[in-house]
Amino acid sequence: MTRATEDHFASRLLTWFDQSGRHDLPWLHPRTPYRVWLSEIMLQQTQVKTVIPYFARFLEAFPTLRDLGTASLDEVLAQWSGLGYYARARNLHAAARTCVELHEGDLPRDFDALLALPGIGRSTAGAILSQAWGDRFPILDGNVKRVLSRYHGVTGWPGTPAVEKQLWRFAADHLPADRMADYTQAQMDLGATLCTRHDPACMLCPVHDDCVALSEGRVEELPTSKPGKPLPERIAIMLLAENDVGQVLLQRRPPTGIWASLWSLPEADDHDAARRWFEAHLQGDYDRAEALPELPHVFSHYRLRMHPLHWRGLAPRAGVGDNVDLRWIAREDLIQLGLPAPIRKLLAN
């Protein structure tokens, strides 16, 4: 690739961004390290329109990085509840605490120091440095992978090390000499608005003249999809127990795994295990449960089919509800806890 071609890509992209890019995103005004970092984490595997209201509420609760670092995990998960992929929130909280302890409450302006923080990978570190400080670092999120795979005609699933290495090289080759913050945003905007996964608007693309995929008629097949396999299914019995004043019995989930550290309903793999849990923790008749409609939920690697059972007017056995990880919660207080989205929806009905 010649220097002229590289300059063509960056300059055309910046010209397009000036005219058609997204300039009204809330994390751009102002573009601070904390706001850039928060937006980058929230935007991982989540669309902009979904993130915007969460971003606003999160900043209202935690205006500064120090506020986030000194908050409790429950407070953070409560604000994140419904956004999904909760490891992002746990890592965000852990990274903020590290910044308070080691970096005087600020994100470090150093690639290796950023990379050492929980939840920050190579692309996120580059995005923070380029957008917050204008430093010359490439990014390679999903949108950029798609743009570069098509533009250069790269075959192979971008998740493989060899293909990813090739795309990182292209990403670095295209970096302009200045305007790094705008250029980084322009790449993401191009992938999100024109070079989309399905039905891309190729004729409106500022770099379509040099796009290998377009010239070879391979736009729909690039980037190469991940080899697929059927999602396995798991069934869970969810125990929705209410006491005589309408409080719900919630259990904190383990610190690792699905919905880690969130509050949820107690669950069991089958009715025998559910009955044992019920009889160990609650006074009442397990067989008088009301079976609620199945609640399906799809994770990235399996499909969960939840079968809620509902009891009213139950009393706990001695000591139940006093445990820090098992407690009765009034429905009006649920907003203060981090709950998985399908569980929050179930409890809202």
N, C-alpha and C positions, 0 to 999 in steps of 0.2 A: 504494500500500500504506500502511496506517495504522500508526502507532506500536504500537497494540495488537496488530496482526497480527504485527509483527516481534517484540514481546516474547513473544507466544504461541509462536512458533517456537522461540526460544532457551530460554525457561523450560521448555516441555514436553520439549525435547530434553535439558536438564540433569537434569530429574526422572527421565526414563527412564534416563539414563546412571548416575545414582546407584543405581538398582535393577538395571539389566540390562546396563550397559556392561562392557567388558573392563578389569578392574582388576588383572589378574595378569600383564600383559605386562612382560617383564624390563626394558625401557627406561624404565618408569615408576618404578622403584625402584632407585636414586634418579633423579629427572628432572633430569639435568644437561645443559648445552648440548652437550657432546661426545656423550653417549649419545643425546640426541634427534636430533642431526644424523646420527649413524651409522645409527640406525634409519630415519630418513626416506629416506636414500639407498638403504639395502638394500631398503626396502619399495617402491621404485619398480618397478612391473611385476613384483612378486614377492609371493607370498602370505605371510601372517604365519607359518603353520606351517613354511614353508620357511626363513624368515629366522631364527627363534629359535635353532636350533643354531649357525648361522653367526655370529650376533650374540655368542653366548657365547664361541665360539672366538676371534673377532676381538678381543674385549675382553681375553681371557686373553693373547693375543699382544701387544696394544697397549693397555695399561690407560688411558693418557692420550693426549690429542691430541699432546703433545710426543713421546711414544713413536712414534706413527704418523708424525709429520713427520720424525723422524730415522731411520726404517727405510728399507731399500732397496725399490725397486719390486718386485723379485722376491719379497721377504718378504711384501709386501702382496698381490700376486697369488696367492701360494701359499695364503694364508688365504681369499682370495675364490674360489678355483678351484671351479667347479661351480655358483656362484650366477648366472652369466650376466651379459650386458650389461656387459662388462668395462670399458667407458669409465667406468662409475660408480666403479670401484676406482681407475683412473688419476686421475680428477678428485679423488677423496677424498684421495689421497696428495698431489697437487699443492696442494690447498687447505690441507692440514695443514702442508705446508712453508711456504706463504705465511703462515699464522698464526704459525708459529715465528719467521719472519723479521720480520714486520711487527706482530704483535699479541701479543707476549710469550707465545706458546704457547697462547693462548685464542681461542675464537671471539669476534668483535666483537659487541657489543650495539648494532648499527646496521644498519638495513635496507640502505642503499646499500653499506656495506662487506661485508655478507654476500653481496649480489647480485654483487659483483665477484669473489667466489671461484669457482674452477672447479667446475662441476657443481651450483651452487646457483641455482635460478630463483626467480621471485616467490613461488610457493606454498611452496617449501621454506624460503625465508627467513622467510616469515610463520609457518610451523609451528615453526621454531626459536625465534623471538622470543616467540610466544604460549605455547608449552609450557615453554620453559626459564625465561622471565622473567615470563610473564603479561602481556606487552605486547599491545596491542589491534590485531592484524593478522589479516586474513582468509586463508584458504587455499582452493585450488581444485585438489585432486588428482582422480583419476578417480572416487573414491567420492562426493566432494562435487559434482562435475559431474553425476553421475547423480541424486543426491538433489534438487538444485536444478532440474535440467531437468524432473523429474517434478513436483515441488512447485509450480513456477510454470508448467508446461505450455509450456516453451521448445522450439520446433521448430527443427531444424537441427543439423548435426553440431557438437559442442562444440569441435572442433579449428579451426573457422573463426574468424577474428579478430572478426567481428561478434557471433557467438554467445558466444564466450568473454568479450568485453567486457561483454555483458549479464549473464552469470553472475557475473563479478567484482563487478558492481554489487549484485546480490542478496546475494552473500556478505558484502559490506561492510555492507549494510543490516541484516543479521540479527545482527551482532555484539552480544553482551551487554555490560553495563557492567563486569562482573567475571567471575571464574572462567574466564578465557580458556584456561588449560591444559586444564581439563576439557571446555570447550566444543569446543575443537579436536579432542580425542580422541573426543568424542561424535559429531561429524560423521562421522569416519572409521569409527567403530564402526557407526553406523546404516547406512551404505552397504555395509559388509562383512558385516553379519549379518542385516539385515532388508530394506533397499532394494537387494537384489542384482540383478545383471544379468538372471538368469533366475529365475522362480518367487519373486518377492518376497513377503514376509509382510506384506502391506499392513495387515491388521486388527490386527497387533501394533505397527504404527508409531505413535509418539507424536504425529505431526503429520498423520495420515491424514485428519482431518476437513477440512483446508484444501487437500489435495493436488489440484491441477487434473487431473493425469493420471488419478488414481483416479476422480474425479467424472465425467470425460469418457470413461472406458474406454480410455485410451491408455497405460496403464502399460507394456505390452509393446513399444510402438513408440517410447518415449522412454527415454533420449536417442536422437536420430536416429543411426543407424549411419554410419560412414564409408563413402563410396562405394567399393565393392569392385572388385578386378580380380584375375585369376588370378596366383598367385605364379610368377615365372619359376624355372626349374631350372638348376643348374650341376653339372657332374660334375668331381670332382677325384680324381686318383690319389694315394694316400697311401703313402709309402715307409717301411715299417717294417723298418729294418736293424738287426740285432744282430751284435755282434762275437763272438769266440770265448769270451769270458767272460760273455756274456749282457747286456752293456750295450747300450742303445738309443741310436741317433743322433738327437738332437733339434736343431731349428733354431728360433731365436727369430724370431717373426713381426715384420713391419715395425711402426713406432710408430703407424701409422694404419691404418684399415680393420678388417675382421672379426678378432676375437681379437688385437687390436693388443698387441704387446709380450709376449704369452704364448709359452711354449715349446710346440711342436707337432711333428708329423712333417713332414719335407720333403714338398712336394706339387707336382703338375704338372697341367696342364689335360688332357693326353692322354698316350698311351703313348709317342709319339715324344719329347715333352718330358721325360717321366719317364726314358726310356732315356738321353737326353743328360745329365740330372742325375746319374743313377746312374754312368755311365761317367766323368764328370768328377770324381766324389768318392770312388768305391768301387772296389775290386778284386773281381772276381767275374763271374758270368754272370747278366745281367739276366733271361734267359729261364727261369732255375731258380726264379723266385719262386713262392711259394704264394699263390694268390688267396684272401683271406679274405672272409667275407660282407659285402655292401654295408652301409654304415653311414649311414643317413639322418639329417639334422638340419635343422630348419626355423628360419630366422631371420625377423625381422619383414618383410623385403622380398624374400627369395628362399628357395628350397629347395635344400639342398646334398646331393648324393648322393656319398658318399665310397667309393672302391674301394681298400681296403688291399692292398698287396702285401708279403709277408713273406719276408725272407731271414735265414738264420742263418750264423754263422761267417765274416762278412765282415771284411775288413781295409780300412782307409782308404787312399786315396792320400796322398802326402806332404803334410803340413800340415793335412789334414782332421782336425778334432777339437780343434785348438789354437785355432781362431777363437772369440772370445767369443760369437758368435751361432750357432755350430755345434759341438756337443760330445757326447761319449759320456756317458751317464748310467746309473748302476746303478739297477735297478728299485726297490731299497729307498730310493733317494734321491729318487724322483719326488715324494714327499709334500712336499718342500721347494720345489717349483717350481709356478708358476702354469700349469696346463694346461687347455685347453678340456675341458669335461665329457665329450664323446663320445670324445676322444682318451684321457683318463684311463681311461674305461671299457674302451676297446679294449686298452690296455696292461695292465689288471688281469686280463685273461683269459689 
